[in-house]
Amino acid sequence: MMRSTLSLVLVVMMMITMIVAAPIEKRGKKKTYKGTATWFLPASEGGSTGACGPKEGNHSPIVALNHPQYGNMSKKSKWCGKKIRITGPKGSVTATVNDACPECKHGDLDLTPVLFKKVIGDMDIGVGKIKWHLA
Ligand SMILES: *[C@@H]1O[C@H](CO)[C@@H](O)[C@H](O)[C@H]1NC(C)=O
């Protein structure tokens, strides 16, 4: 009797811990990264297949993640397929990580022209400051 009461208390405590801990973990995943956005042309530069595998073109809503965050570029990164929300001076977009950017620094993203125009503006600008987080 004593023992079953104790285990019931333990189970309830574990459930409370799980309920309380879950939102904290979720908030932790919303870490914001800052960096520089550039643009690239998958069709003529990186090739029609991203480092992650799926096909990509100049109009795909995809980004190439900087090398330090992507990891080994000859492998599929844990970032592959992740949706991210990018905000720049022009606006915000949601994009999918599908490629790696070898020369990009931590926090940087290489965008397709369609995304660059929405986040930074005219392609002539070339680069712009961005913030992004997992969507
Ligand atoms: C990257 O992955 C490839 C393929 O698995 C492996 O051969 C190579 O050694 C790795 N490079 C690094 C720096 O870990």
The ligand as a Gaussian input file, in Angstrom:
#p B3LYP/6-31G(d) Opt

LIG

0 1
 C       32.772000      14.269000     -44.137000
 O       32.018000      13.149000     -44.546000
 C       32.681000      12.319000     -45.478000
 C       31.689000      11.263000     -45.942000
 O       31.155000      10.558000     -44.862000
 C       33.939000      11.763000     -44.829000
 O       34.616000      10.956000     -45.767000
 C       34.833000      12.906000     -44.395000
 O       35.944000      12.411000     -43.711000
 C       34.076000      13.861000     -43.493000
 N       34.909000      15.030000     -43.227000
 C       35.072000      15.534000     -42.017000
 C       35.925000      16.757000     -41.936000
 O       34.592000      15.026000     -41.017000

